[in-house]
Amino acid sequence: MPCDYSLDLGGKTIRFDVKEWESQPPTSGYFDPYAPIRQKIQAGKKKFKQYKGRGEPCVLVLCHFGRQLILLDPLAIFGAMCGDFGWVIPCDTAHGVADTNRAERAFLEGGRMVHHAPDGSVRLRNTSISAIAVLGSLDIRSRRLRIEYRRRKLAAGRPMSIEEGLAICEELDQQLEPRDPEVRLAVYDNPVPPAVPLPEQFPSGPYDERYGWYGVRFLRTYVGAGLASIECEEDGEGIVREDPLGLRAQPQDDAEQAFGGQVK
């Protein structure tokens, strides 16, 4: 059975297969953020097997709009690909002392692209998948509201009461025009070398992002102009965005200042 979509770009035919999760009521109990993604990777592997050896990039597209908890952020995607995210801490077993000062963040076992065996060996697999793309949306209006609120707060030059903060939020909510969230793609390259790489021109949307292996670490290799503009304003106002893997660091930054995406 053929894949869902094909696109000719940069002299290559890119194959896309879209996977989503059926809507189910939320559940309670143990939560594994990687398992749902790894199941889709296995399904995508079977679909793309027919294109192996043809030099055509194959992209597994994930989307989720249901109520159950499915995380599709960089940590969950790269963790599903390269192994559970965790810490490696040197330990002196003779004295029972751990050297926490030398703790390193790393991807451990369970990865679907990088598999770590119990004996310590590493095996590369699922090379037919060039990248995972997450189809989602970006609420630009909410981010603009946060920027303007931050500006008002800094301009006040003093701590504001809860009532003052709520009044500013209500005023800004009336001033900013309604705006639908922007549809966007976040693309995560398969770090395994045998995988057929995507053309550099993909994606190209104003709010798209692409993450990949840069030298010895994972970094963001593309950001659309619209998203870059919003982030620039946020940086100017001192708004901090979550980036646990250090993906938005510049390539020339000292590797010790941001997580290098080591695969243990």
C-alpha positions as CSV (number, residue, x, y, z in Angstrom):
1,M,0.0,0.0,0.0
2,P,1.5,3.4,-1.0
3,C,2.3,6.2,1.5
4,D,-0.2,9.0,2.1
5,Y,1.6,11.8,0.3
6,S,4.5,12.4,-2.0
7,L,6.4,15.7,-2.7
8,D,9.0,16.5,-5.3
9,L,11.6,18.9,-3.8
10,G,15.3,19.5,-4.4
11,G,15.5,16.9,-7.1
12,K,14.1,14.2,-4.7
13,T,10.7,12.6,-4.1
14,I,9.8,12.8,-0.5
15,R,7.4,10.2,0.9
16,F,5.1,11.1,3.8
17,D,3.0,8.8,6.0
18,V,0.6,10.4,8.5
19,K,-0.1,8.7,11.8
20,E,-2.5,10.0,14.5
21,W,-4.1,8.6,17.6
22,E,-7.8,7.8,17.9
23,S,-9.5,10.0,20.4
24,Q,-9.9,8.2,23.8
25,P,-10.9,9.4,27.2
26,P,-8.0,10.3,29.5
27,T,-6.6,7.6,31.8
28,S,-4.7,7.6,35.0
29,G,-1.7,5.6,36.2
30,Y,1.8,5.1,34.9
31,F,2.7,7.3,31.9
32,D,5.4,6.5,29.4
33,P,5.9,9.5,27.0
34,Y,7.9,7.5,24.5
35,A,5.7,4.4,24.0
36,P,3.0,5.9,21.8
37,I,5.6,7.5,19.5
38,R,7.6,4.3,19.3
39,Q,4.5,2.4,18.2
40,K,4.0,4.8,15.4
41,I,7.7,4.5,14.4
42,Q,7.3,0.7,14.1
43,A,4.2,1.2,11.9
44,G,6.0,3.7,9.8
45,K,8.9,1.4,9.3
46,K,6.6,-1.2,7.7
47,K,5.0,1.4,5.4
48,F,8.3,2.8,4.2
49,K,9.9,-0.6,3.6
50,Q,8.7,-0.6,0.0
51,Y,10.9,2.6,-0.6
52,K,14.1,1.3,0.9
53,G,17.1,1.5,-1.4
54,R,15.5,4.0,-3.8
55,G,17.2,7.1,-2.3
56,E,13.9,8.7,-1.4
57,P,13.5,10.5,2.0
58,C,10.7,9.1,4.0
59,V,9.0,11.2,6.7
60,L,6.8,9.9,9.4
61,V,4.2,12.7,10.2
62,L,2.6,12.6,13.7
63,C,-0.4,14.6,14.8
64,H,-2.7,14.4,17.8
65,F,-5.8,16.3,18.6
66,G,-7.5,13.9,21.1
67,R,-7.9,14.2,24.8
68,Q,-5.5,11.6,26.0
69,L,-2.0,12.7,27.0
70,I,0.4,12.4,24.0
71,L,3.6,14.4,24.2
72,L,5.1,15.5,20.9
73,D,7.8,17.9,22.1
74,P,11.5,17.6,21.2
75,L,12.3,15.7,24.4
76,A,9.7,13.0,23.7
77,I,10.5,12.7,19.9
78,F,14.3,12.5,20.3
79,G,13.8,10.2,23.3
80,A,11.6,7.9,21.3
81,M,14.2,7.8,18.6
82,C,17.5,7.6,20.6
83,G,16.5,6.3,24.0
84,D,14.9,7.3,27.3
85,F,16.2,10.7,28.5
86,G,18.1,10.4,31.7
87,W,21.3,11.1,33.6
88,V,24.7,9.3,33.7
89,I,26.5,9.8,37.0
90,P,30.0,8.4,37.7
91,C,29.9,6.3,40.9
92,D,32.7,5.0,43.2
93,T,31.2,1.6,44.0
94,A,34.0,0.9,46.5
95,H,33.0,3.7,48.7
96,G,29.4,4.1,47.6
97,V,29.8,7.8,46.5
98,A,28.4,9.4,43.4
99,D,30.2,12.3,41.7
100,T,27.2,14.5,40.9
101,N,29.4,17.3,39.7
102,R,30.2,15.1,36.6
103,A,26.6,14.1,35.9
104,E,25.7,14.2,32.2
105,R,22.3,14.2,30.5
106,A,22.0,11.5,27.9
107,F,19.7,9.2,25.9
108,L,19.7,5.7,27.3
109,E,17.9,2.6,26.4
110,G,14.7,1.9,24.4
111,G,15.3,4.0,21.3
112,R,13.8,3.0,18.0
113,M,16.6,4.5,15.9
114,V,19.5,3.9,18.3
115,H,19.1,0.6,20.3
116,H,21.2,0.0,23.4
117,A,21.6,-3.7,24.3
118,P,22.0,-4.9,27.9
119,D,25.7,-5.8,27.1
120,G,26.4,-2.2,26.3
121,S,26.5,-2.5,22.5
122,V,24.6,-0.1,20.2
123,R,22.7,-1.0,17.1
124,L,21.3,1.4,14.5
125,R,17.9,0.6,13.1
126,N,14.9,2.0,11.3
127,T,17.1,3.8,8.8
128,S,14.2,3.9,6.3
129,I,12.8,6.8,8.2
130,S,14.6,10.1,7.4
131,A,12.8,12.2,9.9
132,I,9.7,12.6,12.1
133,A,7.6,15.6,11.5
134,V,5.0,16.8,14.1
135,L,2.0,18.6,12.6
136,G,0.7,21.1,15.1
137,S,-0.2,24.7,15.7
138,L,1.3,27.8,17.3
139,D,-0.8,30.3,19.2
140,I,0.8,33.6,18.2
141,R,-1.8,35.7,19.8
142,S,-1.1,34.2,23.3
143,R,2.6,34.8,22.8
144,R,2.1,38.4,21.7
145,L,-0.1,38.9,24.8
146,R,2.7,37.6,27.0
147,I,5.2,40.0,25.4
148,E,3.0,43.0,25.8
149,Y,2.2,42.1,29.4
150,R,5.9,41.7,30.1
151,R,6.5,45.2,28.7
152,R,3.8,46.7,30.8
153,K,5.2,45.0,33.9
154,L,8.8,46.2,33.2
155,A,7.5,49.7,32.5
156,A,5.8,49.9,35.9
157,G,9.2,49.5,37.6
158,R,7.6,48.0,40.7
159,P,5.8,44.8,41.8
160,M,2.1,44.8,40.7
161,S,-0.8,43.5,42.6
162,I,-2.9,40.6,41.3
163,E,-5.7,43.0,40.5
164,E,-3.4,45.2,38.5
165,G,-2.1,42.2,36.5
166,L,-5.6,41.0,35.7
167,A,-6.6,44.5,34.6
168,I,-3.7,44.6,32.2
169,C,-4.5,41.1,30.8
170,E,-8.2,42.2,30.2
171,E,-7.1,45.3,28.5
172,L,-4.6,43.5,26.2
173,D,-7.1,40.8,25.4
174,Q,-9.5,43.5,24.1
175,Q,-6.8,45.3,22.2
176,L,-5.3,42.3,20.4
177,E,-7.3,41.2,17.4
178,P,-8.6,37.5,17.4
179,R,-6.3,35.2,15.5
180,D,-6.4,31.6,14.7
181,P,-3.4,29.5,15.7
182,E,-0.8,29.0,12.9
183,V,-0.4,25.6,11.4
184,R,3.2,24.5,11.6
185,L,5.6,21.6,11.2
186,A,8.4,20.7,13.6
187,V,10.8,18.3,11.8
188,Y,13.2,16.0,13.7
189,D,16.0,14.4,11.6
190,N,16.9,10.8,12.1
191,P,20.5,11.0,13.6
192,V,21.4,7.5,12.2
193,P,23.9,8.1,9.3
194,P,22.4,5.5,6.8
195,A,19.1,7.4,6.7
196,V,18.4,9.3,3.5
197,P,18.6,13.0,4.4
198,L,15.8,15.4,3.7
199,P,16.5,18.3,1.3
200,E,17.7,21.5,3.1
201,Q,14.7,23.4,1.7
202,F,12.2,21.4,3.9
203,P,10.4,22.7,5.8
204,S,10.1,26.3,4.7
205,G,7.0,27.7,6.6
206,P,7.2,31.0,8.6
207,Y,6.5,29.1,11.8
208,D,8.2,25.8,11.0
209,E,11.3,24.4,12.8
210,R,13.8,21.7,12.0
211,Y,16.1,19.9,14.4
212,G,19.0,17.7,13.5
213,W,22.4,16.3,14.3
214,Y,25.1,19.0,14.1
215,G,28.6,17.7,14.7
216,V,28.3,16.1,18.1
217,R,24.9,17.3,19.3
218,F,21.3,18.0,18.4
219,L,20.5,21.6,17.4
220,R,17.8,23.5,15.7
221,T,18.9,23.8,12.1
222,Y,15.9,25.9,10.7
223,V,13.5,28.4,12.1
224,G,10.8,30.2,10.1
225,A,11.0,34.0,9.9
226,G,7.7,34.5,11.7
227,L,8.7,32.4,14.7
228,A,12.2,33.9,14.8
229,S,10.6,37.3,15.0
230,I,8.4,36.4,17.9
231,E,11.4,34.7,19.7
232,C,13.5,37.9,19.2
233,E,10.9,40.0,20.9
234,E,10.6,37.5,23.7
235,D,14.4,37.6,24.2
236,G,14.3,41.4,24.2
237,E,11.9,41.3,27.1
238,G,13.7,38.6,29.1
239,I,11.1,35.9,28.5
240,V,12.6,32.5,29.0
241,R,11.4,29.6,26.8
242,E,11.8,26.0,27.9
243,D,14.7,24.2,26.1
244,P,15.9,21.3,28.2
245,L,18.1,19.8,25.4
246,G,19.7,23.1,24.5
247,L,18.4,22.8,20.9
248,R,18.2,26.5,20.3
249,A,21.8,27.2,21.1
250,Q,24.0,28.6,18.4
251,P,26.4,26.1,16.7
252,Q,29.5,28.1,17.9
253,D,28.4,28.1,21.5
254,D,30.6,26.2,24.0
255,A,29.4,22.6,24.1
256,E,29.7,22.7,27.9
257,Q,27.0,25.4,28.1
258,A,24.2,23.3,26.5
259,F,23.3,19.7,26.3
260,G,25.1,18.0,23.4
261,G,22.6,15.3,22.8
262,Q,24.9,12.5,23.7
263,V,23.7,9.0,23.0
264,K,25.0,6.6,25.7
